[in-house]
Amino acid sequence: MDQRREGHRPVRVLHVLNELRASGAEVILRSAAAEWKGHGLESHVLAVAPSAGPFAQELRTVGYPVVHQPDVPLRRVPLQLRRYLKVGAYDVVHLHAERGNFWFALAALSTGAAVVRTVHSVFQFRGPLRVERSVQRRALRAMGAVHVAVSAAVADNELDRFGNTARIVENWYDEVFTPPSPPERERARAGLGLGEHDLVAVSVGNCAVVKRHEVVLEAMAHPMTPRDLVYLHVGQEDEMRSERRLAERLGVAERTHFLGLRNPLEALHAADVFVMPSMYEGVGIAAVEAIATGLPAVLADVSGLRDLRTISEAVTLVNATPEAFARALTTALHGSRPRPYVCRAPGVLRDRFGTARGAAAYAGIYHDLLMSRGRT
């Protein structure tokens, strides 16, 4: 128990996000649900979007009160947010979305709440938008808001691109991601309809331009890639199902399984190699989860993924081209049977990416902010 809160009411924290999906901020909140109380915190979630989103029930299930605020028109949201914050008597507002963050922060500050803002990605804004966001970030910092980056790569980008100094609290993974026992692996493969001798690659992430899943599909069709390689795609498809259509055009549709939004653990237990060809990542927590289950990982050599080379000898960084991924996949697959438990000691992952570590870091920021404002 955080002794600073002993004998006092819990600090009320409101996490503000966009539509709730199985992505970075939502996933870390789910895994940290049991941690907050021990730090004297009571955490709630607000989704500002057309709908609460498919992950809302997941967060409710683990104990978060989840509220939905429609975002049309967006200009009315700050005033509505201000009213909601005053009624709820929130002490800290934690903003996780880039969209509207400046105006949401002003609304929160006007109620007397402390503001923490987490930057979850390496934002590449240019021109007038870059200038606007630079001014906004500096203004919020001058008003006492704390900016947090989810990785060193994000912090470097914030400083270089926006002149914004951010503390680093790396996102964390849920420690249910462990290597499978032989029976668990057999059950996972049977549950996904995989044959005993199938070679299996898996990616975890919703379809988006920055994820570059087309590189995996094109690598599947490359002559260098084994013809018996199966690709498991965990994540929501786009409305046009463009990746599914690409798989059909490339002739790899029968070996590609789009599994949709689901917990990725079964697919990771069934797989032989993890792939992530993203343009950039804030921090590749999906890759950390895969490494924690014992998978070799073929990752794009980009910001937010390069640092993962230090946590496993089985991480391969390559250019995000079909040929490079085909070559790296082939090499990784040759060494993956029987499945090796290639990650370093679990303590290494927990020390850097553990849930308790991350939640404690944020709890410290919340409490320190309130103390600096004369509130305990």
Summary of the structure (lengths in Angstrom):
residues: 376
radius of gyration: 21.4
end to end distance: 14.8
largest distance: 66.7
contacts: 1285
relative contact order: 0.13
helix: 44%
strand: 18%
